[in-house]
């Protein structure tokens, strides 16, 4: 059962016109507020420290450590709050003198061409010589051996027949049977004395936060498309879904049929008795 839904962010707040847009920091702050996210939640999902997030929202990029890091932080924060980072990067470049020109690589390649290549040993000729020597030695040994065996046969009579080999052939090892893939019945086999919640990002990523009934943080971060997470607690599991649209939700082995929209922030809570009958 859901315990609270944050309002959807208006489209006008997330895709502002290029000519009338605010500063970079204010655009990121408005998009974060519209998404229902705190600075701490954005920091946890992007790994950008809280003081740097505050500084960027106040248009102070001196704490980023340079233009390259500032562009990276702007791009990461924009994606976390649902903005297109390209216009913000262009605005930053326009306000800070543009991107630095790339270093030409021609002199490096010229130096590589001038430097002579080391002479490699002729391994082919060495291998041919070794093979010829081995073949000659084997032929010489076989010829002398046949001559000696023939003389001994005349003097001492026929040699005894060789004994049959008594070596034991190793038994073939049977390949291990492949483990069966988990089925939907495995999802339903959940313990009755706990609340079990399984989240799967079907076709898009989503930021999620999961806590136990005592406030212990079970997970806080991005769930990429195709990934799944399962959480258990003795009494209750509290969830925050930053992008609820692509999330498929199972509670205590049963699929939740709520229809979430893309970009919607959901705050949910489930107990051992969920989902409720009917």
VOVOLUM-761920 format. One record per residue (C-alpha): residue in one letter; chain; x, y, z; residue number from 1. Coordinates in nm, 3 decimals. Example, Ala and Ser with C-alpha at 12.3 -4.5 7.8 and 13.67 -1.06 7.14 Angstrom:
REM residues 2
+------+------+---------+---------+---------+-----+
| code | unit |      px |      py |      pz | pos |
+------+------+---------+---------+---------+-----+
|    a |    A |   1.230 |  -0.450 |   0.780 |   1 |
|    s |    A |   1.367 |  -0.106 |   0.714 |   2 |
+------+------+---------+---------+---------+-----+
REM end
This chain:
REM residues 278
+------+------+---------+---------+---------+-----+
| code | unit |      px |      py |      pz | pos |
+------+------+---------+---------+---------+-----+
|    x |    A |   0.000 |   0.000 |   0.000 |   1 |
|    x |    A |   0.130 |   0.346 |  -0.085 |   2 |
|    x |    A |   0.179 |   0.600 |   0.193 |   3 |
|    x |    A |   0.245 |   0.900 |  -0.022 |   4 |
|    x |    A |   0.298 |   1.023 |  -0.377 |   5 |
|    x |    A |   0.489 |   1.336 |  -0.460 |   6 |
|    x |    A |   0.336 |   1.550 |  -0.742 |   7 |
|    x |    A |   0.472 |   1.511 |  -1.088 |   8 |
|    x |    A |   0.711 |   1.781 |  -1.201 |   9 |
|    x |    A |   0.567 |   2.005 |  -1.479 |  10 |
|    x |    A |   0.722 |   1.969 |  -1.820 |  11 |
|    x |    A |   0.788 |   2.345 |  -1.837 |  12 |
|    x |    A |   1.017 |   2.328 |  -1.533 |  13 |
|    x |    A |   1.232 |   2.046 |  -1.674 |  14 |
|    x |    A |   1.262 |   2.161 |  -2.040 |  15 |
|    x |    A |   1.295 |   2.538 |  -2.030 |  16 |
|    x |    A |   1.351 |   2.749 |  -2.344 |  17 |
|    x |    A |   1.717 |   2.809 |  -2.426 |  18 |
|    x |    A |   1.678 |   3.190 |  -2.451 |  19 |
|    x |    A |   1.482 |   3.244 |  -2.126 |  20 |
|    x |    A |   1.649 |   2.989 |  -1.902 |  21 |
|    x |    A |   1.794 |   3.076 |  -1.562 |  22 |
|    x |    A |   2.150 |   3.026 |  -1.445 |  23 |
|    x |    A |   2.293 |   2.673 |  -1.438 |  24 |
|    x |    A |   2.271 |   2.642 |  -1.062 |  25 |
|    x |    A |   1.913 |   2.767 |  -1.042 |  26 |
|    x |    A |   1.804 |   2.538 |  -1.327 |  27 |
|    x |    A |   1.950 |   2.235 |  -1.146 |  28 |
|    x |    A |   1.793 |   2.343 |  -0.813 |  29 |
|    x |    A |   1.445 |   2.393 |  -0.965 |  30 |
|    x |    A |   1.459 |   2.056 |  -1.142 |  31 |
|    x |    A |   1.568 |   1.884 |  -0.818 |  32 |
|    x |    A |   1.283 |   2.041 |  -0.619 |  33 |
|    x |    A |   1.035 |   1.954 |  -0.893 |  34 |
|    x |    A |   1.152 |   1.591 |  -0.879 |  35 |
|    x |    A |   1.094 |   1.581 |  -0.503 |  36 |
|    x |    A |   1.459 |   1.511 |  -0.422 |  37 |
|    x |    A |   1.672 |   1.656 |  -0.144 |  38 |
|    x |    A |   2.035 |   1.759 |  -0.184 |  39 |
|    x |    A |   2.137 |   1.456 |   0.026 |  40 |
|    x |    A |   1.942 |   1.219 |  -0.201 |  41 |
|    x |    A |   2.100 |   1.366 |  -0.515 |  42 |
|    x |    A |   2.444 |   1.345 |  -0.352 |  43 |
|    x |    A |   2.391 |   0.979 |  -0.260 |  44 |
|    x |    A |   2.280 |   0.883 |  -0.614 |  45 |
|    x |    A |   2.555 |   1.077 |  -0.798 |  46 |
|    x |    A |   2.846 |   1.045 |  -0.548 |  47 |
|    x |    A |   2.893 |   1.424 |  -0.571 |  48 |
|    x |    A |   2.956 |   1.559 |  -0.218 |  49 |
|    x |    A |   2.683 |   1.765 |  -0.053 |  50 |
|    x |    A |   2.894 |   2.088 |  -0.023 |  51 |
|    x |    A |   2.973 |   2.074 |  -0.398 |  52 |
|    x |    A |   2.602 |   2.025 |  -0.485 |  53 |
|    x |    A |   2.513 |   2.330 |  -0.273 |  54 |
|    x |    A |   2.795 |   2.534 |  -0.432 |  55 |
|    x |    A |   2.689 |   2.448 |  -0.790 |  56 |
|    x |    A |   2.326 |   2.539 |  -0.714 |  57 |
|    x |    A |   2.458 |   2.876 |  -0.588 |  58 |
|    x |    A |   2.655 |   2.922 |  -0.916 |  59 |
|    x |    A |   2.990 |   2.866 |  -0.741 |  60 |
|    x |    A |   3.208 |   2.628 |  -0.947 |  61 |
|    x |    A |   3.535 |   2.700 |  -0.764 |  62 |
|    x |    A |   3.494 |   2.388 |  -0.545 |  63 |
|    x |    A |   3.476 |   2.155 |  -0.848 |  64 |
|    x |    A |   3.854 |   2.158 |  -0.900 |  65 |
|    x |    A |   3.861 |   2.292 |  -1.256 |  66 |
|    x |    A |   3.654 |   2.322 |  -1.573 |  67 |
|    x |    A |   3.678 |   1.954 |  -1.662 |  68 |
|    x |    A |   3.540 |   1.844 |  -1.322 |  69 |
|    x |    A |   3.279 |   2.121 |  -1.328 |  70 |
|    x |    A |   3.144 |   1.997 |  -1.663 |  71 |
|    x |    A |   3.136 |   1.641 |  -1.528 |  72 |
|    x |    A |   2.946 |   1.745 |  -1.212 |  73 |
|    x |    A |   2.694 |   1.949 |  -1.417 |  74 |
|    x |    A |   2.635 |   1.654 |  -1.650 |  75 |
|    x |    A |   2.591 |   1.408 |  -1.361 |  76 |
|    x |    A |   2.355 |   1.630 |  -1.159 |  77 |
|    x |    A |   2.145 |   1.715 |  -1.468 |  78 |
|    x |    A |   2.086 |   1.349 |  -1.545 |  79 |
|    x |    A |   1.998 |   1.274 |  -1.181 |  80 |
|    x |    A |   1.718 |   1.537 |  -1.178 |  81 |
|    x |    A |   1.593 |   1.463 |  -1.530 |  82 |
|    x |    A |   1.747 |   1.749 |  -1.732 |  83 |
|    x |    A |   1.925 |   1.737 |  -2.066 |  84 |
|    x |    A |   2.290 |   1.819 |  -1.977 |  85 |
|    x |    A |   2.391 |   1.944 |  -2.325 |  86 |
|    x |    A |   2.235 |   2.298 |  -2.300 |  87 |
|    x |    A |   2.381 |   2.342 |  -1.949 |  88 |
|    x |    A |   2.731 |   2.242 |  -2.068 |  89 |
|    x |    A |   2.703 |   2.487 |  -2.361 |  90 |
|    x |    A |   2.594 |   2.761 |  -2.121 |  91 |
|    x |    A |   2.890 |   2.684 |  -1.891 |  92 |
|    x |    A |   3.135 |   2.696 |  -2.183 |  93 |
|    x |    A |   2.989 |   3.029 |  -2.300 |  94 |
|    x |    A |   3.025 |   3.177 |  -1.950 |  95 |
|    x |    A |   3.379 |   3.045 |  -1.894 |  96 |
|    x |    A |   3.558 |   3.108 |  -2.223 |  97 |
|    x |    A |   3.463 |   2.789 |  -2.412 |  98 |
|    x |    A |   3.631 |   2.452 |  -2.425 |  99 |
|    x |    A |   4.015 |   2.439 |  -2.446 | 100 |
|    x |    A |   4.154 |   2.351 |  -2.790 | 101 |
|    x |    A |   4.274 |   1.988 |  -2.815 | 102 |
|    x |    A |   4.650 |   1.931 |  -2.827 | 103 |
|    x |    A |   4.762 |   1.838 |  -3.182 | 104 |
|    x |    A |   4.897 |   1.485 |  -3.203 | 105 |
|    x |    A |   5.100 |   1.522 |  -3.527 | 106 |
|    x |    A |   5.443 |   1.582 |  -3.361 | 107 |
|    x |    A |   5.402 |   1.269 |  -3.154 | 108 |
|    x |    A |   5.332 |   1.057 |  -3.460 | 109 |
|    x |    A |   5.626 |   1.216 |  -3.646 | 110 |
|    x |    A |   5.858 |   1.120 |  -3.360 | 111 |
|    x |    A |   5.725 |   0.765 |  -3.371 | 112 |
|    x |    A |   5.796 |   0.738 |  -3.744 | 113 |
|    x |    A |   6.151 |   0.875 |  -3.711 | 114 |
|    x |    A |   6.249 |   0.629 |  -3.437 | 115 |
|    x |    A |   6.393 |   0.312 |  -3.602 | 116 |
|    x |    A |   6.230 |  -0.018 |  -3.522 | 117 |
|    x |    A |   6.446 |  -0.268 |  -3.329 | 118 |
|    x |    A |   6.572 |  -0.563 |  -3.529 | 119 |
|    x |    A |   6.386 |  -0.878 |  -3.435 | 120 |
|    x |    A |   6.549 |  -1.225 |  -3.427 | 121 |
|    x |    A |   6.465 |  -1.461 |  -3.714 | 122 |
|    x |    A |   6.273 |  -1.723 |  -3.516 | 123 |
|    x |    A |   6.150 |  -1.900 |  -3.831 | 124 |
|    x |    A |   6.500 |  -1.990 |  -3.949 | 125 |
|    x |    A |   6.595 |  -2.105 |  -3.599 | 126 |
|    x |    A |   6.288 |  -2.333 |  -3.579 | 127 |
|    x |    A |   6.362 |  -2.486 |  -3.922 | 128 |
|    x |    A |   6.723 |  -2.559 |  -3.821 | 129 |
|    x |    A |   6.608 |  -2.720 |  -3.495 | 130 |
|    x |    A |   6.353 |  -2.941 |  -3.674 | 131 |
|    x |    A |   6.615 |  -3.059 |  -3.929 | 132 |
|    x |    A |   6.855 |  -3.147 |  -3.645 | 133 |
|    x |    A |   6.588 |  -3.345 |  -3.457 | 134 |
|    x |    A |   6.480 |  -3.537 |  -3.771 | 135 |
|    x |    A |   6.844 |  -3.623 |  -3.851 | 136 |
|    x |    A |   6.911 |  -3.745 |  -3.499 | 137 |
|    x |    A |   6.597 |  -3.962 |  -3.493 | 138 |
|    x |    A |   6.682 |  -4.115 |  -3.835 | 139 |
|    x |    A |   7.037 |  -4.193 |  -3.730 | 140 |
|    x |    A |   6.919 |  -4.353 |  -3.404 | 141 |
|    x |    A |   6.658 |  -4.569 |  -3.578 | 142 |
|    x |    A |   6.909 |  -4.692 |  -3.840 | 143 |
|    x |    A |   7.168 |  -4.794 |  -3.579 | 144 |
|    x |    A |   6.905 |  -4.952 |  -3.359 | 145 |
|    x |    A |   6.773 |  -5.171 |  -3.640 | 146 |
|    x |    A |   7.128 |  -5.286 |  -3.725 | 147 |
|    x |    A |   7.205 |  -5.385 |  -3.362 | 148 |
|    x |    A |   6.873 |  -5.571 |  -3.320 | 149 |
|    x |    A |   6.939 |  -5.769 |  -3.640 | 150 |
|    x |    A |   7.283 |  -5.885 |  -3.523 | 151 |
|    x |    A |   7.152 |  -5.989 |  -3.185 | 152 |
|    x |    A |   6.875 |  -6.190 |  -3.346 | 153 |
|    x |    A |   7.126 |  -6.397 |  -3.542 | 154 |
|    x |    A |   7.346 |  -6.465 |  -3.242 | 155 |
|    x |    A |   7.089 |  -6.517 |  -2.968 | 156 |
|    x |    A |   6.768 |  -6.612 |  -3.139 | 157 |
|    x |    A |   6.434 |  -6.432 |  -3.160 | 158 |
|    x |    A |   6.357 |  -6.164 |  -2.905 | 159 |
|    x |    A |   6.069 |  -6.227 |  -2.663 | 160 |
|    x |    A |   5.732 |  -6.077 |  -2.751 | 161 |
|    x |    A |   5.658 |  -5.751 |  -2.569 | 162 |
|    x |    A |   5.415 |  -5.768 |  -2.281 | 163 |
|    x |    A |   5.075 |  -5.610 |  -2.317 | 164 |
|    x |    A |   5.039 |  -5.270 |  -2.159 | 165 |
|    x |    A |   4.866 |  -5.275 |  -1.823 | 166 |
|    x |    A |   4.805 |  -4.901 |  -1.795 | 167 |
|    x |    A |   4.461 |  -4.807 |  -1.666 | 168 |
|    x |    A |   4.261 |  -4.570 |  -1.883 | 169 |
|    x |    A |   4.110 |  -4.278 |  -1.692 | 170 |
|    x |    A |   3.736 |  -4.279 |  -1.654 | 171 |
|    x |    A |   3.556 |  -4.002 |  -1.846 | 172 |
|    x |    A |   3.428 |  -3.724 |  -1.623 | 173 |
|    x |    A |   3.063 |  -3.644 |  -1.670 | 174 |
|    x |    A |   2.990 |  -3.272 |  -1.710 | 175 |
|    x |    A |   2.796 |  -3.116 |  -1.426 | 176 |
|    x |    A |   2.430 |  -3.058 |  -1.499 | 177 |
|    x |    A |   2.348 |  -2.688 |  -1.551 | 178 |
|    x |    A |   2.164 |  -2.517 |  -1.269 | 179 |
|    x |    A |   1.800 |  -2.444 |  -1.353 | 180 |
|    x |    A |   1.709 |  -2.080 |  -1.407 | 181 |
|    x |    A |   1.488 |  -1.924 |  -1.138 | 182 |
|    x |    A |   1.119 |  -1.925 |  -1.226 | 183 |
|    x |    A |   0.824 |  -1.715 |  -1.115 | 184 |
|    x |    A |   0.739 |  -1.983 |  -0.858 | 185 |
|    x |    A |   1.069 |  -1.906 |  -0.682 | 186 |
|    x |    A |   0.952 |  -1.548 |  -0.633 | 187 |
|    x |    A |   0.638 |  -1.670 |  -0.459 | 188 |
|    x |    A |   0.839 |  -1.890 |  -0.220 | 189 |
|    x |    A |   0.905 |  -1.613 |   0.030 | 190 |
|    x |    A |   0.916 |  -1.651 |   0.411 | 191 |
|    x |    A |   0.580 |  -1.586 |   0.577 | 192 |
|    x |    A |   0.730 |  -1.424 |   0.888 | 193 |
|    x |    A |   0.899 |  -1.143 |   0.691 | 194 |
|    x |    A |   0.806 |  -0.875 |   0.438 | 195 |
|    x |    A |   0.985 |  -0.929 |   0.106 | 196 |
|    x |    A |   0.999 |  -0.661 |  -0.167 | 197 |
|    x |    A |   1.155 |  -0.716 |  -0.512 | 198 |
|    x |    A |   1.218 |  -0.426 |  -0.754 | 199 |
|    x |    A |   1.310 |  -0.466 |  -1.124 | 200 |
|    x |    A |   1.394 |  -0.180 |  -1.361 | 201 |
|    x |    A |   1.229 |  -0.306 |  -1.682 | 202 |
|    x |    A |   1.330 |  -0.063 |  -1.959 | 203 |
|    x |    A |   1.492 |   0.240 |  -1.793 | 204 |
|    x |    A |   1.699 |   0.330 |  -1.488 | 205 |
|    x |    A |   1.551 |   0.462 |  -1.163 | 206 |
|    x |    A |   1.694 |   0.601 |  -0.840 | 207 |
|    x |    A |   1.560 |   0.406 |  -0.539 | 208 |
|    x |    A |   1.597 |   0.419 |  -0.162 | 209 |
|    x |    A |   1.494 |   0.132 |   0.071 | 210 |
|    x |    A |   1.479 |   0.139 |   0.454 | 211 |
|    x |    A |   1.383 |  -0.116 |   0.723 | 212 |
|    x |    A |   1.119 |  -0.048 |   0.991 | 213 |
|    x |    A |   1.386 |   0.079 |   1.233 | 214 |
|    x |    A |   1.520 |   0.334 |   0.981 | 215 |
|    x |    A |   1.821 |   0.123 |   0.872 | 216 |
|    x |    A |   1.919 |   0.205 |   0.513 | 217 |
|    x |    A |   1.903 |  -0.111 |   0.299 | 218 |
|    x |    A |   1.993 |   0.051 |  -0.038 | 219 |
|    x |    A |   2.034 |   0.400 |  -0.183 | 220 |
|    x |    A |   2.138 |   0.444 |  -0.548 | 221 |
|    x |    A |   2.056 |   0.385 |  -0.916 | 222 |
|    x |    A |   1.888 |   0.068 |  -1.042 | 223 |
|    x |    A |   1.987 |   0.031 |  -1.408 | 224 |
|    x |    A |   1.763 |  -0.116 |  -1.679 | 225 |
|    x |    A |   1.745 |  -0.495 |  -1.641 | 226 |
|    x |    A |   1.872 |  -0.496 |  -1.280 | 227 |
|    x |    A |   1.677 |  -0.624 |  -0.976 | 228 |
|    x |    A |   1.700 |  -0.572 |  -0.600 | 229 |
|    x |    A |   1.526 |  -0.770 |  -0.321 | 230 |
|    x |    A |   1.480 |  -0.638 |   0.035 | 231 |
|    x |    A |   1.350 |  -0.812 |   0.352 | 232 |
|    x |    A |   1.258 |  -0.698 |   0.702 | 233 |
|    x |    A |   1.075 |  -0.847 |   0.999 | 234 |
|    x |    A |   0.801 |  -0.579 |   0.999 | 235 |
|    x |    A |   0.811 |  -0.315 |   0.720 | 236 |
|    x |    A |   1.005 |  -0.194 |   0.412 | 237 |
|    x |    A |   0.984 |   0.177 |   0.315 | 238 |
|    x |    A |   1.064 |   0.277 |  -0.047 | 239 |
|    x |    A |   1.129 |   0.594 |  -0.245 | 240 |
|    x |    A |   1.123 |   0.556 |  -0.625 | 241 |
|    x |    A |   1.279 |   0.852 |  -0.811 | 242 |
|    x |    A |   1.150 |   0.732 |  -1.150 | 243 |
|    x |    A |   0.863 |   0.493 |  -1.078 | 244 |
|    x |    A |   0.752 |   0.437 |  -1.440 | 245 |
|    x |    A |   0.994 |   0.156 |  -1.537 | 246 |
|    x |    A |   0.974 |  -0.026 |  -1.198 | 247 |
|    x |    A |   0.811 |  -0.371 |  -1.173 | 248 |
|    x |    A |   0.723 |  -0.441 |  -0.809 | 249 |
|    x |    A |   0.665 |  -0.773 |  -0.625 | 250 |
|    x |    A |   0.557 |  -0.769 |  -0.258 | 251 |
|    x |    A |   0.555 |  -1.095 |  -0.061 | 252 |
|    x |    A |   0.566 |  -1.292 |  -0.389 | 253 |
|    x |    A |   0.274 |  -1.106 |  -0.551 | 254 |
|    x |    A |   0.299 |  -0.849 |  -0.832 | 255 |
|    x |    A |   0.174 |  -0.500 |  -0.751 | 256 |
|    x |    A |  -0.056 |  -0.381 |  -1.029 | 257 |
|    x |    A |  -0.018 |  -0.004 |  -0.960 | 258 |
|    x |    A |   0.049 |   0.191 |  -1.280 | 259 |
|    x |    A |   0.337 |   0.435 |  -1.228 | 260 |
|    x |    A |   0.423 |   0.702 |  -1.482 | 261 |
|    x |    A |   0.772 |   0.778 |  -1.612 | 262 |
|    x |    A |   0.943 |   1.051 |  -1.407 | 263 |
|    x |    A |   0.694 |   1.007 |  -1.117 | 264 |
|    x |    A |   0.836 |   0.999 |  -0.761 | 265 |
|    x |    A |   0.663 |   0.741 |  -0.537 | 266 |
|    x |    A |   0.695 |   0.695 |  -0.158 | 267 |
|    x |    A |   0.573 |   0.346 |  -0.061 | 268 |
|    x |    A |   0.558 |   0.126 |   0.250 | 269 |
|    x |    A |   0.479 |  -0.248 |   0.272 | 270 |
|    x |    A |   0.428 |  -0.490 |   0.566 | 271 |
|    x |    A |   0.391 |  -0.869 |   0.607 | 272 |
|    x |    A |   0.018 |  -0.847 |   0.529 | 273 |
|    x |    A |   0.061 |  -0.675 |   0.192 | 274 |
|    x |    A |  -0.070 |  -0.676 |  -0.069 | 275 |
|    x |    A |  -0.410 |  -0.646 |   0.098 | 276 |
|    x |    A |  -0.680 |  -0.896 |   0.000 | 277 |
|    x |    A |  -0.907 |  -0.767 |  -0.273 | 278 |
+------+------+---------+---------+---------+-----+
REM end
